[in-house]
């Protein structure tokens, strides 16, 4: 069955909604990556690979921090809102519970991270960068994209993100002129998320009439209980994505971390492009798992195309976006491009299948096992082969996720669909 027939099998009304939300998400992700890629050719020659590497280390730490604070609510919230979107009282309870739970997690995680920063000499050197990045995570978690994803109205959040990214772009070109201005880069990034966060809250409360309130403690605790298995899954995945930068920064120095991050940004752009497709289908599959077969064929074709494009255009992209100092990142990007295809397989059979058929514990156990093996692999490969070792380790770990999720999904068919070869 061709790709066109796979799309038509979903149904014209559903296809129209999916196309609309995919377009909104695509614009959103394009702005998130297009703006930095416009900025990087200007910024990296000014601040240099070392300062850029320090920013990358702080950003990697903040992303793990953010994943902990999110506590899988991006998926649980989108799923629950999608299933209850006709009952705004229920949706109000969901939104209020998630926002309050995240504030609790943020305060606890902030104190723990403070202790870690004080204990690690490298982190103490860049404590201000880490602080700015963690504050950015606070505003990022209040954007509540999962809400708009759940009601399948992603165009609202796309609009404000486009505005906030343009503001970020303007501030960069206006104020970053010297190497010492490197702190302004993450600071201006935070400004964009402040704008998006405020707009998100206004839209949720005024346009969609959600009544925010302080939920009972029992509801907050229950939300942790419901999301705990997926939380482990998300933390492990974030750890695998961001650990290479942190390891390279501590083992090989900020310059090595900067080179890896240059390739990693393009690699992550490919992965997040796949994520656009997956997030578009997630609320739909929450209601129509019988259409998973069509979705996964679309996913695989899309993932393979992106992987091939990244591999073929790696020299052009690195030369276009970075200074001559970053040319060693070309071979790193070509290695990392292979994992983009594995990411497509992982998403199709992981969160977008095992979670939706109620196999959260199985998903958690697989992810935890692969991550523990991956941590050892990351440390050994990075120590022995520097940036190349880190890139190869990423490919191997993503392959491990893809194969494990695929095998598990074949053994756990949904009630209304059998996974076919």
C-alpha beads as a LAMMPS data file, in Angstrom:
LAMMPS data file: protein, C-alpha beads

421 atoms
420 bonds

1 atom types
1 bond types

-500.0 500.0 xlo xhi
-500.0 500.0 ylo yhi
-500.0 500.0 zlo zhi

Masses

1 110.0

Atoms # bond

1 1 1 0.000 0.000 0.000
2 1 1 1.419 3.353 -1.046
3 1 1 1.957 6.316 1.220
4 1 1 -0.935 8.204 -0.430
5 1 1 -3.328 5.339 0.309
6 1 1 -2.065 5.214 3.893
7 1 1 -3.019 8.861 4.279
8 1 1 -6.434 8.390 2.652
9 1 1 -7.193 5.378 4.887
10 1 1 -7.187 7.666 7.919
11 1 1 -10.319 9.469 6.694
12 1 1 -10.779 12.875 5.099
13 1 1 -11.964 14.718 8.236
14 1 1 -9.207 13.250 10.399
15 1 1 -6.621 13.824 7.677
16 1 1 -7.641 17.485 7.470
17 1 1 -7.217 17.974 11.235
18 1 1 -3.938 16.063 11.267
19 1 1 -2.609 18.077 8.328
20 1 1 -3.585 21.341 9.998
21 1 1 -1.911 20.415 13.282
22 1 1 1.125 18.970 11.537
23 1 1 1.544 22.255 9.655
24 1 1 1.261 24.263 12.884
25 1 1 3.751 22.022 14.675
26 1 1 6.068 22.078 11.668
27 1 1 6.107 25.877 11.660
28 1 1 6.674 25.853 15.427
29 1 1 9.646 23.487 15.232
30 1 1 10.978 25.240 12.132
31 1 1 11.055 28.540 14.003
32 1 1 12.739 26.935 16.995
33 1 1 15.523 25.593 14.815
34 1 1 15.560 28.076 11.956
35 1 1 16.131 31.060 14.255
36 1 1 19.154 29.506 16.031
37 1 1 20.562 28.473 12.657
38 1 1 20.210 32.069 11.464
39 1 1 21.854 33.255 14.663
40 1 1 24.691 30.722 14.892
41 1 1 26.712 31.912 11.873
42 1 1 26.670 35.354 13.483
43 1 1 27.171 34.341 17.113
44 1 1 29.728 31.513 17.028
45 1 1 32.563 33.548 15.440
46 1 1 32.002 36.225 18.093
47 1 1 31.782 34.095 21.247
48 1 1 34.040 31.245 20.046
49 1 1 33.840 27.461 20.416
50 1 1 34.774 27.499 24.116
51 1 1 31.972 29.833 25.260
52 1 1 29.580 28.114 22.884
53 1 1 30.560 24.813 24.488
54 1 1 29.865 26.234 27.957
55 1 1 26.414 27.322 26.813
56 1 1 25.853 23.827 25.384
57 1 1 26.800 22.181 28.706
58 1 1 24.458 24.460 30.672
59 1 1 21.685 23.857 28.163
60 1 1 22.126 20.077 28.386
61 1 1 21.867 20.230 32.184
62 1 1 18.756 22.410 31.927
63 1 1 17.102 19.996 29.491
64 1 1 17.510 17.101 31.922
65 1 1 16.191 19.392 34.672
66 1 1 13.244 20.340 32.483
67 1 1 12.429 16.711 31.741
68 1 1 12.286 16.003 35.476
69 1 1 9.956 18.961 36.043
70 1 1 7.771 17.975 33.086
71 1 1 7.315 14.544 34.704
72 1 1 5.816 13.064 31.530
73 1 1 2.909 15.525 31.736
74 1 1 3.452 16.560 28.111
75 1 1 2.181 13.128 27.063
76 1 1 -0.222 12.380 29.916
77 1 1 -1.725 15.867 29.689
78 1 1 -2.153 15.714 25.900
79 1 1 -3.721 12.258 26.144
80 1 1 -6.139 13.178 28.946
81 1 1 -7.148 16.516 27.398
82 1 1 -7.742 14.775 24.040
83 1 1 -10.016 12.223 25.705
84 1 1 -11.967 14.806 27.754
85 1 1 -11.935 17.903 25.572
86 1 1 -15.750 18.105 25.450
87 1 1 -15.866 18.472 29.250
88 1 1 -14.124 21.753 30.158
89 1 1 -14.633 21.203 33.900
90 1 1 -12.609 18.025 33.621
91 1 1 -10.045 19.764 31.413
92 1 1 -9.739 22.562 33.999
93 1 1 -8.941 19.971 36.671
94 1 1 -6.316 18.361 34.430
95 1 1 -4.619 21.687 33.620
96 1 1 -4.658 22.930 37.238
97 1 1 -3.270 19.678 38.592
98 1 1 -0.436 19.531 36.069
99 1 1 0.623 23.162 36.533
100 1 1 0.674 22.862 40.342
101 1 1 2.500 19.527 40.229
102 1 1 5.171 21.074 38.022
103 1 1 5.709 23.972 40.437
104 1 1 6.285 21.478 43.269
105 1 1 8.735 19.502 41.153
106 1 1 10.532 22.653 40.044
107 1 1 11.235 23.793 43.614
108 1 1 12.507 20.363 44.675
109 1 1 14.632 19.897 41.541
110 1 1 16.064 23.413 41.845
111 1 1 17.393 22.700 45.348
112 1 1 18.900 19.377 44.266
113 1 1 20.533 20.918 41.191
114 1 1 21.999 23.690 43.362
115 1 1 23.786 21.062 45.447
116 1 1 25.109 19.307 42.335
117 1 1 26.436 22.572 40.873
118 1 1 28.277 23.351 44.106
119 1 1 29.789 19.838 44.179
120 1 1 31.129 19.746 40.578
121 1 1 34.018 22.178 39.818
122 1 1 33.188 22.477 36.099
123 1 1 29.577 23.337 36.912
124 1 1 30.642 25.946 39.469
125 1 1 32.615 27.724 36.735
126 1 1 29.465 28.171 34.630
127 1 1 26.890 28.495 37.437
128 1 1 25.376 31.684 35.990
129 1 1 24.806 30.034 32.610
130 1 1 23.161 27.090 34.360
131 1 1 20.949 29.407 36.424
132 1 1 19.726 31.295 33.346
133 1 1 19.062 28.012 31.525
134 1 1 17.112 26.579 34.474
135 1 1 15.011 29.738 34.779
136 1 1 14.278 29.394 31.064
137 1 1 13.027 25.866 31.787
138 1 1 10.572 27.314 34.332
139 1 1 8.920 29.544 31.739
140 1 1 9.135 26.843 29.088
141 1 1 7.108 24.420 31.201
142 1 1 4.300 27.015 31.495
143 1 1 3.836 27.280 27.719
144 1 1 1.542 24.202 27.992
145 1 1 1.885 23.005 24.413
146 1 1 0.388 19.703 25.554
147 1 1 -2.953 21.479 26.157
148 1 1 -3.145 22.827 22.604
149 1 1 -1.941 19.485 21.304
150 1 1 -4.727 17.724 23.226
151 1 1 -7.480 19.969 21.832
152 1 1 -5.764 19.792 18.427
153 1 1 -5.442 23.587 18.128
154 1 1 -1.690 23.955 17.770
155 1 1 -1.942 27.071 15.618
156 1 1 -2.401 29.255 18.726
157 1 1 0.873 28.300 20.351
158 1 1 2.651 28.458 16.999
159 1 1 1.740 32.122 16.567
160 1 1 3.174 33.227 19.902
161 1 1 6.296 31.116 19.462
162 1 1 6.959 32.720 16.094
163 1 1 6.670 36.162 17.730
164 1 1 8.916 35.203 20.658
165 1 1 11.575 33.720 18.366
166 1 1 11.621 36.848 16.212
167 1 1 12.118 38.944 19.365
168 1 1 15.018 36.641 20.312
169 1 1 16.547 37.065 16.856
170 1 1 16.308 40.856 16.990
171 1 1 17.879 41.060 20.460
172 1 1 20.811 38.864 19.396
173 1 1 21.741 41.027 16.416
174 1 1 21.248 44.262 18.343
175 1 1 23.252 43.489 21.476
176 1 1 25.793 40.662 20.972
177 1 1 28.915 42.357 19.608
178 1 1 31.870 41.027 21.666
179 1 1 33.085 37.733 23.134
180 1 1 32.092 38.897 26.627
181 1 1 28.457 39.179 25.511
182 1 1 28.021 35.389 25.455
183 1 1 25.765 35.469 28.545
184 1 1 23.203 37.449 26.567
185 1 1 22.565 34.475 24.257
186 1 1 20.786 32.287 26.851
187 1 1 19.301 35.379 28.528
188 1 1 17.546 36.509 25.349
189 1 1 16.364 32.940 24.823
190 1 1 14.640 33.149 28.213
191 1 1 12.880 36.382 27.198
192 1 1 11.214 34.522 24.322
193 1 1 9.869 31.833 26.646
194 1 1 8.540 34.451 29.080
195 1 1 6.445 35.917 26.247
196 1 1 5.198 32.479 25.128
197 1 1 4.388 31.447 28.707
198 1 1 2.263 34.512 29.445
199 1 1 0.382 34.199 26.156
200 1 1 -0.289 30.505 26.784
201 1 1 -1.846 31.145 30.200
202 1 1 -4.055 33.931 28.779
203 1 1 -5.278 31.681 25.932
204 1 1 -6.042 28.763 28.245
205 1 1 -7.972 30.847 30.774
206 1 1 -9.758 33.333 28.518
207 1 1 -10.327 31.739 25.129
208 1 1 -10.877 28.178 26.368
209 1 1 -12.373 29.152 29.749
210 1 1 -10.175 26.892 31.873
211 1 1 -10.570 27.792 35.531
212 1 1 -7.182 27.478 37.215
213 1 1 -7.332 26.542 40.875
214 1 1 -5.195 24.911 43.521
215 1 1 -6.094 21.207 43.414
216 1 1 -6.285 18.918 46.402
217 1 1 -2.974 17.395 47.442
218 1 1 -4.398 13.964 46.681
219 1 1 -4.874 14.945 43.015
220 1 1 -1.275 16.135 42.724
221 1 1 0.030 12.940 44.316
222 1 1 -2.202 10.857 42.063
223 1 1 -0.850 12.653 38.990
224 1 1 2.652 11.585 40.033
225 1 1 1.436 8.023 40.476
226 1 1 -0.203 7.933 37.047
227 1 1 2.832 9.404 35.264
228 1 1 5.656 7.688 37.149
229 1 1 6.359 4.979 34.569
230 1 1 6.412 7.351 31.618
231 1 1 8.433 9.795 33.740
232 1 1 11.225 7.240 34.065
233 1 1 11.038 6.735 30.314
234 1 1 11.286 10.462 29.551
235 1 1 14.132 11.112 32.012
236 1 1 16.108 8.232 30.562
237 1 1 15.589 9.474 27.012
238 1 1 16.610 13.021 27.992
239 1 1 19.640 11.659 29.822
240 1 1 20.759 9.788 26.712
241 1 1 20.324 12.888 24.529
242 1 1 22.135 15.325 26.842
243 1 1 24.735 13.150 28.591
244 1 1 27.274 13.303 25.695
245 1 1 27.569 17.098 25.989
246 1 1 27.989 16.946 29.751
247 1 1 30.577 14.155 29.540
248 1 1 32.538 15.855 26.788
249 1 1 32.554 19.085 28.775
250 1 1 33.967 17.376 31.868
251 1 1 36.294 14.874 30.133
252 1 1 37.493 16.722 27.025
253 1 1 36.690 20.375 27.714
254 1 1 34.264 23.013 26.492
255 1 1 35.638 23.124 22.942
256 1 1 34.909 19.415 22.383
257 1 1 31.424 19.931 23.788
258 1 1 30.944 22.850 21.394
259 1 1 31.966 20.771 18.357
260 1 1 29.652 17.949 19.339
261 1 1 26.792 20.347 20.018
262 1 1 27.174 21.896 16.554
263 1 1 26.482 18.485 14.997
264 1 1 24.013 17.671 17.749
265 1 1 21.863 20.698 16.996
266 1 1 21.346 19.583 13.409
267 1 1 20.856 15.995 14.533
268 1 1 18.254 17.125 17.078
269 1 1 16.558 19.255 14.430
270 1 1 16.005 16.060 12.455
271 1 1 14.749 14.198 15.526
272 1 1 12.398 17.008 16.477
273 1 1 11.046 17.123 12.947
274 1 1 10.044 13.488 13.444
275 1 1 8.617 14.526 16.797
276 1 1 6.315 16.958 14.969
277 1 1 4.799 14.023 13.110
278 1 1 4.523 11.921 16.254
279 1 1 2.941 14.681 18.346
280 1 1 0.474 15.374 15.544
281 1 1 -0.688 11.752 15.552
282 1 1 -0.545 11.214 19.339
283 1 1 -3.997 12.638 20.264
284 1 1 -5.497 11.026 17.148
285 1 1 -4.037 7.610 17.994
286 1 1 -5.311 8.040 21.564
287 1 1 -8.774 7.617 20.021
288 1 1 -7.997 5.546 16.904
289 1 1 -5.318 2.940 17.494
290 1 1 -6.742 1.001 14.556
291 1 1 -4.935 3.552 12.355
292 1 1 -1.492 2.846 13.825
293 1 1 -0.465 0.741 10.843
294 1 1 -0.971 3.687 8.461
295 1 1 0.825 6.044 10.844
296 1 1 3.929 3.885 11.223
297 1 1 4.407 3.570 7.454
298 1 1 4.271 7.354 7.144
299 1 1 6.671 7.647 10.085
300 1 1 9.254 5.244 8.643
301 1 1 9.310 6.887 5.216
302 1 1 9.643 10.337 6.779
303 1 1 12.428 9.258 9.175
304 1 1 14.468 7.549 6.459
305 1 1 14.249 10.614 4.211
306 1 1 15.451 12.935 6.982
307 1 1 18.353 10.650 7.862
308 1 1 19.518 10.521 4.246
309 1 1 19.244 14.291 3.836
310 1 1 21.298 14.969 6.976
311 1 1 24.013 12.541 5.869
312 1 1 24.222 13.938 2.337
313 1 1 24.162 17.620 3.284
314 1 1 26.327 17.459 6.426
315 1 1 29.319 19.347 4.888
316 1 1 27.069 22.046 3.436
317 1 1 25.111 22.547 6.678
318 1 1 28.138 22.783 8.982
319 1 1 29.924 25.224 6.651
320 1 1 26.762 27.279 6.249
321 1 1 25.893 27.592 9.922
322 1 1 29.228 27.609 11.744
323 1 1 32.684 29.095 11.474
324 1 1 35.784 27.240 10.199
325 1 1 36.523 26.281 13.797
326 1 1 33.574 23.843 13.666
327 1 1 34.500 21.857 10.516
328 1 1 35.403 18.713 12.541
329 1 1 31.682 18.480 13.317
330 1 1 30.938 17.296 9.740
331 1 1 31.845 13.659 10.358
332 1 1 30.014 13.782 13.713
333 1 1 26.811 14.868 11.981
334 1 1 27.120 12.065 9.441
335 1 1 27.446 9.520 12.231
336 1 1 24.521 11.011 14.174
337 1 1 22.296 11.116 11.092
338 1 1 21.979 7.315 11.256
339 1 1 20.234 7.560 14.625
340 1 1 17.500 9.759 13.132
341 1 1 15.955 6.722 11.429
342 1 1 16.153 4.725 14.657
343 1 1 14.367 7.592 16.409
344 1 1 11.451 7.178 14.013
345 1 1 11.181 3.480 14.834
346 1 1 11.452 4.184 18.572
347 1 1 8.663 6.746 18.541
348 1 1 6.351 4.608 16.419
349 1 1 6.595 1.615 18.744
350 1 1 7.421 3.382 22.028
351 1 1 5.338 6.292 23.303
352 1 1 2.992 6.247 20.294
353 1 1 2.217 2.565 20.781
354 1 1 3.198 0.992 24.091
355 1 1 1.939 3.972 26.101
356 1 1 -1.356 4.111 24.235
357 1 1 -2.088 0.394 24.726
358 1 1 -1.487 0.679 28.465
359 1 1 2.015 -0.821 28.637
360 1 1 3.657 2.032 30.583
361 1 1 5.571 -0.314 32.884
362 1 1 6.969 -2.306 29.968
363 1 1 7.966 0.935 28.246
364 1 1 9.650 2.108 31.445
365 1 1 11.554 -1.141 31.996
366 1 1 12.875 -1.256 28.437
367 1 1 13.958 2.383 28.511
368 1 1 15.619 2.039 31.916
369 1 1 17.557 -1.055 30.863
370 1 1 18.782 0.436 27.573
371 1 1 19.698 3.696 29.331
372 1 1 21.776 1.976 32.009
373 1 1 23.694 0.102 29.323
374 1 1 23.946 3.337 27.354
375 1 1 25.464 5.296 30.237
376 1 1 28.317 2.804 30.468
377 1 1 28.709 2.919 26.689
378 1 1 28.740 6.740 26.673
379 1 1 31.409 6.945 29.361
380 1 1 33.685 4.318 27.790
381 1 1 33.306 5.536 24.191
382 1 1 33.705 9.213 25.115
383 1 1 36.777 8.534 27.251
384 1 1 38.424 6.384 24.557
385 1 1 37.408 8.140 21.327
386 1 1 36.333 11.664 22.356
387 1 1 33.614 13.252 20.180
388 1 1 33.570 10.395 17.648
389 1 1 33.030 7.882 20.424
390 1 1 30.144 9.926 21.827
391 1 1 28.466 10.087 18.394
392 1 1 28.822 6.335 17.775
393 1 1 27.452 5.642 21.261
394 1 1 24.365 7.747 20.457
395 1 1 23.689 5.647 17.337
396 1 1 24.097 2.370 19.226
397 1 1 21.834 3.455 22.081
398 1 1 19.105 4.678 19.705
399 1 1 19.333 1.398 17.810
400 1 1 18.886 -0.394 21.141
401 1 1 15.719 1.592 21.879
402 1 1 14.293 0.994 18.395
403 1 1 14.865 -2.774 18.373
404 1 1 13.593 -3.234 21.944
405 1 1 10.392 -1.223 21.403
406 1 1 9.708 -3.019 18.124
407 1 1 10.001 -6.467 19.715
408 1 1 7.846 -5.416 22.673
409 1 1 5.135 -3.958 20.406
410 1 1 4.906 -7.162 18.372
411 1 1 4.308 -9.070 21.603
412 1 1 1.682 -6.582 22.863
413 1 1 -0.871 -6.004 20.092
414 1 1 -3.627 -3.517 20.821
415 1 1 -7.214 -4.776 21.140
416 1 1 -8.127 -3.392 17.694
417 1 1 -4.897 -3.825 15.736
418 1 1 -2.301 -6.518 15.226
419 1 1 1.229 -5.286 14.494
420 1 1 2.145 -6.563 11.074
421 1 1 5.538 -7.290 9.705

Bonds

1 1 1 2
2 1 2 3
3 1 3 4
4 1 4 5
5 1 5 6
6 1 6 7
7 1 7 8
8 1 8 9
9 1 9 10
10 1 10 11
11 1 11 12
12 1 12 13
13 1 13 14
14 1 14 15
15 1 15 16
16 1 16 17
17 1 17 18
18 1 18 19
19 1 19 20
20 1 20 21
21 1 21 22
22 1 22 23
23 1 23 24
24 1 24 25
25 1 25 26
26 1 26 27
27 1 27 28
28 1 28 29
29 1 29 30
30 1 30 31
31 1 31 32
32 1 32 33
33 1 33 34
34 1 34 35
35 1 35 36
36 1 36 37
37 1 37 38
38 1 38 39
39 1 39 40
40 1 40 41
41 1 41 42
42 1 42 43
43 1 43 44
44 1 44 45
45 1 45 46
46 1 46 47
47 1 47 48
48 1 48 49
49 1 49 50
50 1 50 51
51 1 51 52
52 1 52 53
53 1 53 54
54 1 54 55
55 1 55 56
56 1 56 57
57 1 57 58
58 1 58 59
59 1 59 60
60 1 60 61
61 1 61 62
62 1 62 63
63 1 63 64
64 1 64 65
65 1 65 66
66 1 66 67
67 1 67 68
68 1 68 69
69 1 69 70
70 1 70 71
71 1 71 72
72 1 72 73
73 1 73 74
74 1 74 75
75 1 75 76
76 1 76 77
77 1 77 78
78 1 78 79
79 1 79 80
80 1 80 81
81 1 81 82
82 1 82 83
83 1 83 84
84 1 84 85
85 1 85 86
86 1 86 87
87 1 87 88
88 1 88 89
89 1 89 90
90 1 90 91
91 1 91 92
92 1 92 93
93 1 93 94
94 1 94 95
95 1 95 96
96 1 96 97
97 1 97 98
98 1 98 99
99 1 99 100
100 1 100 101
101 1 101 102
102 1 102 103
103 1 103 104
104 1 104 105
105 1 105 106
106 1 106 107
107 1 107 108
108 1 108 109
109 1 109 110
110 1 110 111
111 1 111 112
112 1 112 113
113 1 113 114
114 1 114 115
115 1 115 116
116 1 116 117
117 1 117 118
118 1 118 119
119 1 119 120
120 1 120 121
121 1 121 122
122 1 122 123
123 1 123 124
124 1 124 125
125 1 125 126
126 1 126 127
127 1 127 128
128 1 128 129
129 1 129 130
130 1 130 131
131 1 131 132
132 1 132 133
133 1 133 134
134 1 134 135
135 1 135 136
136 1 136 137
137 1 137 138
138 1 138 139
139 1 139 140
140 1 140 141
141 1 141 142
142 1 142 143
143 1 143 144
144 1 144 145
145 1 145 146
146 1 146 147
147 1 147 148
148 1 148 149
149 1 149 150
150 1 150 151
151 1 151 152
152 1 152 153
153 1 153 154
154 1 154 155
155 1 155 156
156 1 156 157
157 1 157 158
158 1 158 159
159 1 159 160
160 1 160 161
161 1 161 162
162 1 162 163
163 1 163 164
164 1 164 165
165 1 165 166
166 1 166 167
167 1 167 168
168 1 168 169
169 1 169 170
170 1 170 171
171 1 171 172
172 1 172 173
173 1 173 174
174 1 174 175
175 1 175 176
176 1 176 177
177 1 177 178
178 1 178 179
179 1 179 180
180 1 180 181
181 1 181 182
182 1 182 183
183 1 183 184
184 1 184 185
185 1 185 186
186 1 186 187
187 1 187 188
188 1 188 189
189 1 189 190
190 1 190 191
191 1 191 192
192 1 192 193
193 1 193 194
194 1 194 195
195 1 195 196
196 1 196 197
197 1 197 198
198 1 198 199
199 1 199 200
200 1 200 201
201 1 201 202
202 1 202 203
203 1 203 204
204 1 204 205
205 1 205 206
206 1 206 207
207 1 207 208
208 1 208 209
209 1 209 210
210 1 210 211
211 1 211 212
212 1 212 213
213 1 213 214
214 1 214 215
215 1 215 216
216 1 216 217
217 1 217 218
218 1 218 219
219 1 219 220
220 1 220 221
221 1 221 222
222 1 222 223
223 1 223 224
224 1 224 225
225 1 225 226
226 1 226 227
227 1 227 228
228 1 228 229
229 1 229 230
230 1 230 231
231 1 231 232
232 1 232 233
233 1 233 234
234 1 234 235
235 1 235 236
236 1 236 237
237 1 237 238
238 1 238 239
239 1 239 240
240 1 240 241
241 1 241 242
242 1 242 243
243 1 243 244
244 1 244 245
245 1 245 246
246 1 246 247
247 1 247 248
248 1 248 249
249 1 249 250
250 1 250 251
251 1 251 252
252 1 252 253
253 1 253 254
254 1 254 255
255 1 255 256
256 1 256 257
257 1 257 258
258 1 258 259
259 1 259 260
260 1 260 261
261 1 261 262
262 1 262 263
263 1 263 264
264 1 264 265
265 1 265 266
266 1 266 267
267 1 267 268
268 1 268 269
269 1 269 270
270 1 270 271
271 1 271 272
272 1 272 273
273 1 273 274
274 1 274 275
275 1 275 276
276 1 276 277
277 1 277 278
278 1 278 279
279 1 279 280
280 1 280 281
281 1 281 282
282 1 282 283
283 1 283 284
284 1 284 285
285 1 285 286
286 1 286 287
287 1 287 288
288 1 288 289
289 1 289 290
290 1 290 291
291 1 291 292
292 1 292 293
293 1 293 294
294 1 294 295
295 1 295 296
296 1 296 297
297 1 297 298
298 1 298 299
299 1 299 300
300 1 300 301
301 1 301 302
302 1 302 303
303 1 303 304
304 1 304 305
305 1 305 306
306 1 306 307
307 1 307 308
308 1 308 309
309 1 309 310
310 1 310 311
311 1 311 312
312 1 312 313
313 1 313 314
314 1 314 315
315 1 315 316
316 1 316 317
317 1 317 318
318 1 318 319
319 1 319 320
320 1 320 321
321 1 321 322
322 1 322 323
323 1 323 324
324 1 324 325
325 1 325 326
326 1 326 327
327 1 327 328
328 1 328 329
329 1 329 330
330 1 330 331
331 1 331 332
332 1 332 333
333 1 333 334
334 1 334 335
335 1 335 336
336 1 336 337
337 1 337 338
338 1 338 339
339 1 339 340
340 1 340 341
341 1 341 342
342 1 342 343
343 1 343 344
344 1 344 345
345 1 345 346
346 1 346 347
347 1 347 348
348 1 348 349
349 1 349 350
350 1 350 351
351 1 351 352
352 1 352 353
353 1 353 354
354 1 354 355
355 1 355 356
356 1 356 357
357 1 357 358
358 1 358 359
359 1 359 360
360 1 360 361
361 1 361 362
362 1 362 363
363 1 363 364
364 1 364 365
365 1 365 366
366 1 366 367
367 1 367 368
368 1 368 369
369 1 369 370
370 1 370 371
371 1 371 372
372 1 372 373
373 1 373 374
374 1 374 375
375 1 375 376
376 1 376 377
377 1 377 378
378 1 378 379
379 1 379 380
380 1 380 381
381 1 381 382
382 1 382 383
383 1 383 384
384 1 384 385
385 1 385 386
386 1 386 387
387 1 387 388
388 1 388 389
389 1 389 390
390 1 390 391
391 1 391 392
392 1 392 393
393 1 393 394
394 1 394 395
395 1 395 396
396 1 396 397
397 1 397 398
398 1 398 399
399 1 399 400
400 1 400 401
401 1 401 402
402 1 402 403
403 1 403 404
404 1 404 405
405 1 405 406
406 1 406 407
407 1 407 408
408 1 408 409
409 1 409 410
410 1 410 411
411 1 411 412
412 1 412 413
413 1 413 414
414 1 414 415
415 1 415 416
416 1 416 417
417 1 417 418
418 1 418 419
419 1 419 420
420 1 420 421
